[in-house]
């Protein structure tokens, strides 16, 4: 069949794990009684970690990967066997880093690649290990011993064949630290800067006396521990070549051969050591618009309310306008003010009922504030200086608490046909904020003392 037995065993084990997972770890009752924040925690602690061992050795089969991601999506959004719920945010967004507006879940294809690249890092470091000697005995190694020769077998999908495929992309993220050993080729290896010298200076490479020379061969040592570069060429330089020669000498003069062995340095990490997460992040570099990560996930608000705030920043809460964009037919009117269309930004910021809570909040803190146009911009700008430590922590929770209270009132009016008075809604907001503060900030205050804590004057 052309597939090694260990990979077939990997696929069968993965499938059995998926069946066990569906029955036990992510049972239906957990979908029903866990909030979205709780489901997110369970996915990160259970489902994301199950295939790590196999993905560190094998390329995960596409069907297994898609099935794992499907299980995660369905569990996160609470899909039932008989009914599929709305998946509010795309999976590509969810798999982004929290700094870029995602939930920090792993995109399995890229994470699999990052785990396999760990072996490429270990290969030139563990030169005496048994597993390396076996690999070298089968495939050989390139000059310097940084990796094996390219695997060109036309049959099978051997372990090292899949790992070796990523060498070029992996090597771009490394540089070679030059010692006094004979492991680094002067023109062909990436040991100075981010490119090979043969690519930066092709003219000089063509006329080099020895274009396969080792770095240590071209370093002339002097008495007292000093030294300099002694690069020889097959002919004298023409006048029009002198500019490139000067640039070449200036480029390599910054590097000096030192005592010790040549070794790889991981450029992405400050300490120069390979980490799987750093490689994974380099594969997922994103230029997403500014996301208020600290204001959403750095708050002490309950996790389920932070998850709701994350949805609101993306404009993906189940408002009427969002449901209409998904094909629902209904009249679009805000159930709070009965005047405007219901959008995420309207109901959480600009609605008259919501404005009443914002005014209460700003007056309690003694703050003068101009509300922006969107939830995203509101949280990006939600910074305040000159507060004490406890008041600052409470301040960070207030927008999420307000979002949660106003959304709860909206749902009561929509589904239960119940309506709270303005006074009751204000009290609900302040008491919810007090309860969160007592639970997460360790404030031992009663309601009146809490009002006094917020009452100091702070003017922006």
C-alpha positions as CSV (number, residue, x, y, z in Angstrom):
1,X,0.0,0.0,0.0
2,X,3.0,2.3,0.4
3,X,2.1,3.4,3.9
4,X,4.2,2.3,6.8
5,X,2.5,0.3,9.5
6,X,3.1,2.9,12.2
7,X,1.1,5.5,10.3
8,X,-1.8,3.0,9.8
9,X,-1.7,2.4,13.5
10,X,-1.7,6.2,14.1
11,X,-4.8,6.6,12.0
12,X,-6.7,3.8,13.7
13,X,-5.7,5.1,17.2
14,X,-6.9,8.6,16.2
15,X,-10.2,7.3,15.1
16,X,-10.7,5.3,18.3
17,X,-9.8,8.3,20.3
18,X,-12.4,10.4,18.4
19,X,-15.1,7.8,19.2
20,X,-14.1,7.7,22.9
21,X,-14.0,11.5,23.0
22,X,-17.4,11.9,21.6
23,X,-19.0,9.5,24.1
24,X,-17.1,10.6,27.3
25,X,-15.1,13.7,27.3
26,X,-17.5,16.0,25.4
27,X,-20.8,14.4,26.3
28,X,-24.0,16.0,25.4
29,X,-24.9,17.2,28.9
30,X,-21.7,19.2,29.0
31,X,-22.8,21.2,26.0
32,X,-26.2,22.0,27.6
33,X,-24.9,23.1,31.1
34,X,-21.6,24.8,30.2
35,X,-21.4,28.3,29.1
36,X,-19.4,29.1,25.9
37,X,-16.5,30.2,28.1
38,X,-16.6,26.8,30.0
39,X,-16.7,25.0,26.7
40,X,-13.7,26.9,25.5
41,X,-11.8,25.9,28.6
42,X,-12.7,22.3,28.2
43,X,-11.6,22.3,24.5
44,X,-8.2,23.7,25.4
45,X,-7.6,21.4,28.3
46,X,-8.9,18.2,26.6
47,X,-9.5,18.0,22.9
48,X,-6.6,20.2,21.8
49,X,-4.1,18.2,23.8
50,X,-5.2,14.6,22.8
51,X,-3.5,14.4,19.4
52,X,-0.2,16.2,20.3
53,X,1.8,13.0,20.8
54,X,0.8,11.7,17.4
55,X,1.2,15.0,15.6
56,X,4.8,15.3,16.9
57,X,5.7,12.1,14.9
58,X,3.3,11.9,12.0
59,X,1.6,14.2,9.5
60,X,-2.0,14.1,10.8
61,X,-4.3,12.6,8.1
62,X,-6.6,15.2,6.6
63,X,-9.8,13.4,7.4
64,X,-8.8,13.1,11.0
65,X,-7.8,16.7,11.2
66,X,-11.1,17.9,9.7
67,X,-13.0,15.6,12.1
68,X,-11.2,17.0,15.1
69,X,-11.8,20.6,14.1
70,X,-15.5,19.8,13.4
71,X,-15.9,18.3,16.9
72,X,-14.3,21.4,18.4
73,X,-16.6,23.8,16.5
74,X,-19.8,21.9,17.3
75,X,-18.9,21.6,21.0
76,X,-18.0,25.3,21.2
77,X,-21.2,26.6,19.7
78,X,-23.4,24.0,21.4
79,X,-24.6,21.9,18.4
80,X,-27.1,19.2,19.3
81,X,-27.6,15.9,17.4
82,X,-31.0,17.0,16.2
83,X,-30.3,20.8,15.7
84,X,-27.2,22.8,14.5
85,X,-26.8,26.1,16.2
86,X,-25.4,29.3,14.6
87,X,-21.6,29.4,14.4
88,X,-21.2,33.1,15.0
89,X,-17.5,33.5,14.2
90,X,-15.5,31.8,11.5
91,X,-13.1,29.0,12.5
92,X,-10.2,30.9,10.9
93,X,-10.8,33.8,13.2
94,X,-11.2,31.6,16.3
95,X,-7.8,30.0,15.6
96,X,-6.0,33.3,15.7
97,X,-3.9,34.4,18.6
98,X,-5.9,36.4,21.2
99,X,-3.7,39.4,20.4
100,X,-5.3,39.4,16.9
101,X,-8.9,38.8,18.0
102,X,-9.0,35.0,18.1
103,X,-9.6,32.6,21.0
104,X,-6.2,31.0,20.9
105,X,-7.3,27.6,19.7
106,X,-4.8,25.8,17.4
107,X,-5.1,25.4,13.7
108,X,-4.1,21.7,13.6
109,X,-2.4,21.7,10.2
110,X,0.0,24.5,11.2
111,X,0.5,23.1,14.7
112,X,1.3,19.7,13.3
113,X,4.0,21.3,11.1
114,X,5.4,23.2,14.2
115,X,5.6,19.9,16.2
116,X,7.4,18.1,13.4
117,X,10.0,20.9,13.0
118,X,11.2,20.1,16.5
119,X,13.0,17.1,15.0
120,X,14.8,19.4,12.5
121,X,16.1,21.5,15.4
122,X,17.2,18.4,17.4
123,X,19.0,16.8,14.4
124,X,22.1,19.1,14.4
125,X,22.2,19.4,18.2
126,X,22.0,15.7,19.2
127,X,24.9,14.6,17.0
128,X,25.7,11.5,19.1
129,X,22.2,10.2,19.7
130,X,21.1,6.8,18.4
131,X,18.0,8.0,16.5
132,X,20.2,10.5,14.5
133,X,22.7,7.9,13.6
134,X,19.9,5.7,12.2
135,X,18.5,8.5,10.1
136,X,22.0,9.5,8.8
137,X,22.7,5.8,8.0
138,X,19.6,5.6,5.8
139,X,19.6,9.1,4.2
140,X,23.0,10.5,4.7
141,X,23.7,14.1,5.7
142,X,24.7,17.4,4.1
143,X,28.0,19.0,4.7
144,X,28.1,20.4,8.2
145,X,25.6,17.9,9.5
146,X,22.7,20.4,9.7
147,X,20.2,18.1,8.2
148,X,20.0,15.0,5.9
149,X,20.1,14.9,2.2
150,X,16.8,15.4,0.5
151,X,14.6,12.3,0.6
152,X,13.8,11.4,-3.0
153,X,12.1,8.0,-2.5
154,X,9.1,7.8,-4.8
155,X,7.3,5.3,-2.6
156,X,5.9,5.3,0.9
157,X,5.4,8.2,3.3
158,X,8.2,7.5,5.7
159,X,8.4,9.5,8.9
160,X,11.6,11.4,8.1
161,X,10.5,12.0,4.5
162,X,7.6,14.1,5.8
163,X,9.7,15.9,8.4
164,X,12.5,16.7,6.0
165,X,10.1,18.4,3.6
166,X,9.9,21.4,5.8
167,X,13.7,22.0,6.1
168,X,13.9,25.1,3.8
169,X,11.1,26.9,5.5
170,X,12.5,26.0,8.9
171,X,16.1,27.1,8.0
172,X,14.9,30.6,7.0
173,X,14.0,31.1,10.7
174,X,17.5,30.2,11.9
175,X,21.0,31.5,11.6
176,X,24.4,29.8,12.2
177,X,26.6,31.0,15.1
178,X,30.1,30.7,13.8
179,X,32.7,28.9,16.0
180,X,36.1,27.4,15.1
181,X,34.6,24.1,13.7
182,X,34.4,23.1,10.1
183,X,30.6,22.8,9.8
184,X,29.5,26.0,7.9
185,X,29.9,26.7,4.2
186,X,30.9,30.2,3.5
187,X,28.8,30.9,0.4
188,X,26.0,28.3,0.7
189,X,24.9,28.5,4.4
190,X,22.9,31.2,6.0
191,X,25.4,32.3,8.7
192,X,25.5,36.1,8.4
193,X,22.3,38.1,8.0
194,X,19.1,36.6,6.6
195,X,20.3,35.4,3.3
196,X,23.1,33.2,1.7
197,X,26.1,35.1,0.5
198,X,25.9,33.5,-2.9
199,X,22.4,35.1,-3.3
200,X,23.5,38.5,-2.0
201,X,26.7,38.7,-4.0
202,X,26.2,36.5,-7.1
203,X,29.0,38.2,-9.1
204,X,31.6,37.6,-6.4
205,X,30.4,34.0,-6.0
206,X,31.0,33.3,-9.6
207,X,34.7,34.4,-9.5
208,X,35.5,33.0,-6.0
209,X,38.6,30.8,-6.0
210,X,36.7,28.2,-3.9
211,X,33.0,28.6,-3.9
212,X,32.5,25.6,-1.6
213,X,34.9,26.7,1.0
214,X,34.3,26.3,4.8
215,X,34.0,29.5,6.9
216,X,36.9,28.4,9.1
217,X,39.2,28.0,6.1
218,X,38.7,31.7,5.1
219,X,39.3,33.1,8.6
220,X,43.0,34.0,9.1
221,X,44.0,33.8,12.7
222,X,46.6,36.2,14.1
223,X,48.6,36.2,17.3
224,X,46.8,37.5,20.4
225,X,43.5,35.9,19.4
226,X,42.6,38.3,16.6
227,X,42.0,37.5,13.0
228,X,40.5,38.6,9.7
229,X,38.8,37.3,6.5
230,X,41.0,36.0,3.7
231,X,38.6,35.4,0.8
232,X,40.4,34.7,-2.5
233,X,39.2,35.2,-6.1
234,X,40.3,33.8,-9.4
235,X,41.1,37.2,-11.1
236,X,41.6,40.9,-10.2
237,X,38.5,43.1,-9.8
238,X,37.3,45.4,-12.5
239,X,36.7,49.1,-11.6
240,X,32.9,48.7,-11.8
241,X,33.1,45.7,-9.4
242,X,34.9,47.6,-6.5
243,X,31.6,49.0,-5.1
244,X,30.2,45.5,-4.6
245,X,33.5,44.3,-3.2
246,X,33.5,47.1,-0.6
247,X,29.9,46.2,0.3
248,X,30.8,42.6,0.6
249,X,33.7,43.2,2.9
250,X,31.6,45.6,5.1
251,X,28.9,42.9,5.3
252,X,31.1,40.1,6.6
253,X,33.4,42.3,8.8
254,X,30.7,42.3,11.5
255,X,31.1,38.6,12.1
256,X,34.2,37.1,13.7
257,X,35.0,33.4,14.2
258,X,35.0,32.6,17.9
259,X,36.0,29.6,20.0
260,X,33.6,26.7,20.3
261,X,31.4,24.8,17.9
262,X,29.2,26.1,15.2
263,X,25.5,25.9,16.2
264,X,22.1,26.9,15.1
265,X,20.3,30.0,16.6
266,X,16.6,30.3,16.5
267,X,16.1,33.9,15.3
268,X,12.5,34.3,16.5
269,X,13.3,33.7,20.2
270,X,15.4,36.2,22.2
271,X,17.3,33.3,23.8
272,X,17.9,31.6,20.4
273,X,16.3,28.3,21.4
274,X,13.6,26.7,19.3
275,X,10.1,26.6,20.7
276,X,7.1,25.0,19.1
277,X,4.8,27.9,19.9
278,X,7.2,30.5,18.4
279,X,7.3,28.5,15.1
280,X,3.5,28.2,15.1
281,X,3.0,31.9,15.7
282,X,5.4,32.7,12.8
283,X,3.2,30.6,10.5
284,X,0.1,32.6,11.7
285,X,1.4,36.1,11.5
286,X,-1.7,38.3,11.0
287,X,-2.3,42.0,10.2
288,X,-5.8,42.1,11.7
289,X,-7.1,45.4,12.9
290,X,-6.3,46.5,16.5
291,X,-8.0,44.2,18.9
292,X,-8.6,45.1,22.6
293,X,-7.1,41.9,24.0
294,X,-6.3,43.2,27.5
295,X,-9.7,44.9,27.9
296,X,-11.5,41.7,27.0
297,X,-9.4,38.9,28.3
298,X,-7.4,40.8,30.9
299,X,-10.5,41.8,32.9
300,X,-11.6,40.0,36.1
301,X,-15.1,39.6,34.7
302,X,-16.5,36.0,34.6
303,X,-15.3,34.0,31.6
304,X,-18.7,33.7,30.0
305,X,-19.2,37.5,30.0
306,X,-15.7,38.0,28.5
307,X,-16.6,35.5,25.8
308,X,-19.7,37.6,25.1
309,X,-17.6,40.8,24.9
310,X,-15.3,39.1,22.4
311,X,-18.4,38.2,20.2
312,X,-19.6,41.8,20.6
313,X,-16.2,43.3,19.4
314,X,-16.6,41.2,16.2
315,X,-20.2,42.3,15.9
316,X,-21.3,38.7,16.1
317,X,-23.9,38.6,18.8
318,X,-27.4,37.4,17.8
319,X,-29.0,40.8,17.1
320,X,-31.9,41.1,14.7
321,X,-29.8,42.6,11.9
322,X,-27.2,39.7,12.2
323,X,-30.1,37.1,12.0
324,X,-31.5,38.9,8.9
325,X,-28.1,38.7,7.2
326,X,-28.2,35.0,7.8
327,X,-31.6,34.7,6.0
328,X,-34.1,35.1,8.8
329,X,-37.2,37.2,7.9
330,X,-38.3,39.5,10.7
331,X,-38.9,43.2,11.5
332,X,-35.8,44.9,12.7
333,X,-36.6,47.1,15.7
334,X,-34.7,47.5,19.0
335,X,-36.8,46.0,21.9
336,X,-35.3,48.5,24.3
337,X,-36.0,51.9,22.8
338,X,-38.6,50.9,20.1
339,X,-37.1,53.5,17.8
340,X,-34.0,52.3,15.9
341,X,-32.8,49.1,14.2
342,X,-31.2,46.6,16.5
343,X,-27.4,46.2,15.9
344,X,-24.6,45.3,18.2
345,X,-23.3,48.8,18.4
346,X,-26.7,50.3,18.9
347,X,-28.0,48.0,21.7
348,X,-24.7,48.0,23.6
349,X,-23.7,51.7,23.2
350,X,-26.2,54.1,21.5
351,X,-29.7,52.9,22.6
352,X,-31.4,55.3,25.0
353,X,-31.8,52.6,27.8
354,X,-28.1,51.8,27.4
355,X,-27.1,55.5,27.5
356,X,-28.8,55.8,30.8
357,X,-26.5,53.1,32.2
358,X,-23.4,54.7,30.7
359,X,-24.3,58.0,32.2
360,X,-24.7,56.3,35.6
361,X,-21.3,54.6,35.2
362,X,-19.5,57.8,34.3
363,X,-21.1,59.8,37.0
364,X,-20.2,57.1,39.6
365,X,-16.6,57.3,38.6
366,X,-16.7,61.1,38.1
367,X,-15.6,60.7,34.5
368,X,-16.3,62.8,31.4
369,X,-16.4,60.5,28.4
370,X,-17.4,60.7,24.7
371,X,-18.7,57.3,23.6
372,X,-17.2,56.1,20.2
373,X,-19.2,54.6,17.3
374,X,-18.4,50.9,17.9
375,X,-17.8,48.3,20.7
376,X,-14.3,47.6,19.3
377,X,-13.3,51.3,19.5
378,X,-14.9,51.7,22.9
379,X,-12.8,48.9,24.5
380,X,-9.6,50.0,22.6
381,X,-10.0,53.4,24.3
382,X,-11.1,52.1,27.7
383,X,-8.0,53.2,29.6
384,X,-7.8,55.5,32.6
385,X,-4.9,56.8,34.7
386,X,-5.0,58.3,38.2
387,X,-7.1,55.6,39.9
388,X,-6.2,53.4,42.8
389,X,-5.4,49.8,42.2
390,X,-8.9,48.5,43.3
391,X,-10.8,51.2,41.4
392,X,-8.7,50.5,38.3
393,X,-9.6,46.8,38.4
394,X,-13.3,47.6,38.8
395,X,-13.1,50.1,36.0
396,X,-11.8,47.4,33.6
397,X,-14.8,45.2,34.4
398,X,-17.5,47.9,34.0
399,X,-18.0,47.8,30.2
400,X,-18.3,44.0,30.1
401,X,-20.7,44.1,33.1
402,X,-22.8,46.8,31.4
403,X,-22.9,44.8,28.1
404,X,-24.0,41.7,30.0
405,X,-26.8,43.5,31.9
406,X,-28.2,45.3,28.9
407,X,-28.1,42.1,26.8
408,X,-29.9,40.2,29.6
409,X,-32.6,42.9,29.7
410,X,-33.0,42.7,25.9
411,X,-33.5,38.9,26.1
412,X,-36.1,39.2,28.9
413,X,-38.1,41.6,26.7
414,X,-37.7,39.5,23.6
415,X,-38.4,36.0,24.9
416,X,-40.1,36.4,28.3
417,X,-42.1,39.6,27.5
418,X,-40.9,41.0,30.9
419,X,-39.6,44.6,31.3
420,X,-37.5,46.1,34.1
421,X,-37.8,49.8,35.1
422,X,-34.9,52.1,34.6
423,X,-34.3,52.2,38.4
424,X,-34.3,48.4,38.6
425,X,-31.9,48.1,35.7
426,X,-29.5,50.6,37.3
427,X,-29.6,48.7,40.6
428,X,-29.0,45.4,38.7
429,X,-26.0,46.8,37.0
430,X,-24.4,48.2,40.2
431,X,-25.1,45.1,42.2
432,X,-23.7,42.8,39.5
433,X,-20.6,44.9,39.4
434,X,-20.3,44.7,43.2
435,X,-20.7,40.9,43.1
436,X,-18.1,40.5,40.5
437,X,-15.7,42.8,42.4
438,X,-16.3,40.8,45.7
439,X,-15.7,37.5,43.9
440,X,-12.7,38.3,41.8
441,X,-11.1,41.4,43.4
442,X,-11.5,40.4,47.1
443,X,-13.4,43.5,48.0
444,X,-15.1,43.2,51.5
445,X,-17.6,46.0,51.0
446,X,-21.3,46.5,51.3
447,X,-23.4,48.2,48.6
448,X,-23.1,51.7,50.0
449,X,-19.4,51.4,50.7
450,X,-18.9,50.2,47.1
451,X,-20.8,53.3,45.8
452,X,-18.4,55.4,47.9
453,X,-15.4,53.6,46.4
454,X,-16.6,54.6,42.9
455,X,-17.4,58.1,43.9
456,X,-14.0,59.7,43.9
457,X,-13.6,62.4,41.3
458,X,-11.5,61.5,38.3
459,X,-11.7,63.9,35.3
460,X,-10.2,62.9,32.0
